Structure formats: C-alpha cells, structure tokens
C-alpha cells in the first residue's frame, strides 16, 4: 500500500462523492514516484473517520513489496438497536469459515472456531447457546452486494463467473450475468434460484410420473393374476402421495408465513435492514441551513 489519499471536508456530506474525490482528493505524502504531498514521511495525520480516504497502490519500482496488516474491531450486529455496519469500501480478507464469530470466541478458538461448527456459524445456521452472533458471511455478502462494495459490484460478478467455476454449478442452472449497476447480482441470484426451481420441479415431476407408471404396471399384473380382484394398491399409493405432498406444502407454507411476518422480513421489505448509509440527495431533507457542506 502506498501513501494515504484524503478528501477533506467529506465527513460533512451524506451523498456519494466518488467523482468529487477523484478530482479534489490528494495524497498526504510523496510515495517515491510522484511529486506533491503535504506532510513528510513519518508525520502523523488526524482525521475524522467519516471523511473519505483510501490507500493508494505502492508503485516504487526500486523497493521491496510492503505487507500491510489491518485489524478492524467493530460491534457485533444488533439489528433494530445498533444500525452501524461494517466499513464500506474496505476488504475484509478472512477465511470463509471464520465469519459469525466474536472476540470472546478467540479465548477458546479450539472449542468454538473448529470444524464443522465454524462453517455452520459462518453460514448463520447454528451457534452454541452461550455464544453471541458475529457478522455471518451471508449477511455481510448481502450487505456488500446491496451497496456495490469492493469485491461484490456487478463487474466483480462477471469476473467471478468468468474466472471461477462457481462451485461446479452447471451453466444451465446459472442466472443471467450482467454488469448493469444495481441489478447485476440481484438478477443473477434471482435467475439462478428460478432455474433451480424449474429444474428440480421438472425432475420431481418426471420421478413422480415414472413412479405412477410403475405403480400402474404392478397394479395391472396383480389385478390379472388375482383374477380381477382389486388389491387397492393404486388407491393406497395415491393416498400416500397426497399425504406426503400435503405435509410438505403445509410445512413450507407455515415457514413462509412465519418468515414473511417476522421483523427481519418486514425491515427488508421497508428497506430499513442494512440500508445504504448514503441515500441519494433527492431523498434527504437538508435540515442544516448554514455551515460547511
């Protein structure tokens, strides 16, 4: 990482300032290849964390590579109580099965952060009763997709699909891939789920038809060898299928209703859950009439 670049005054603003900072941001020191800079190497810089800033690339061709170790401490998620989110624009390079844990889990990492429980914790599926939830991978991925963050913007989706095998997912099950800003990931995920539903629905229908056909064949043979006496096999199979599918539909309907009525689902429908912290200027009423903007 090279010299830090800052964009002064942006901690007063609530809208995206990418273009502004590209024009007005500056590196605080020289990085060995470019002129300019305000402070000398070794000087300290105190700034509001809400101000736009970033690390630049390290471009000195005559020096060795530099390793940067970043440690981030943030509060565990408490939705509805604490609306703070992970820092936007930051890469969180941790192993995929380490999500969902808290600082207390590090006190006994062998017990609370070992396989297979770590993977279930990372996916947000299960945790010990005496533990608290950290930021699970699914929540973080959805947050970053919704806010077009680094590694999860539509252009990254195209790179994911082109350079990775997507866990061996066949092409006919993948949704449409588009770099359209704001809809790339949503279109891909929705399309993939729809294709999964169509594929498994067709597979289920084919298996059901084969099962009914074999049942009919067995019933016909029994009917012939019994001298025309009805064994009741076909009716028993139909009752079993109705009971099985009826139970599945009932459980799925109850689960869907419970999820749909939950505060979690309501906050998503109202766009409050993990909402973008920088709303568009047209949707924000400015209350401050004086002072810096």
Secondary structure, DSSP 8 states (H G I E B T S, - for coil): ---EEEETTGGG--S--HHHHHHH-EESS--SSS---SS-TT------TTSEEEE-----TTS--------------BTTTB-----TT------GGGTT--GGGGGGHHHHSSTTHHHHHHTTS---TTS-----HHHHHHHHHHTT-TT-SHHHHHHHHHHS-GGG--GGGS------TTTHHHHHHHHHHHHHHHHHHHHHHHHHHHHHHHHHHHHHHHHHHTTS----HHHHHHHHHHHHHHHHHHHHHHHHHHHHHSHHHHHHHTT-TT--SS--GGG------SS--
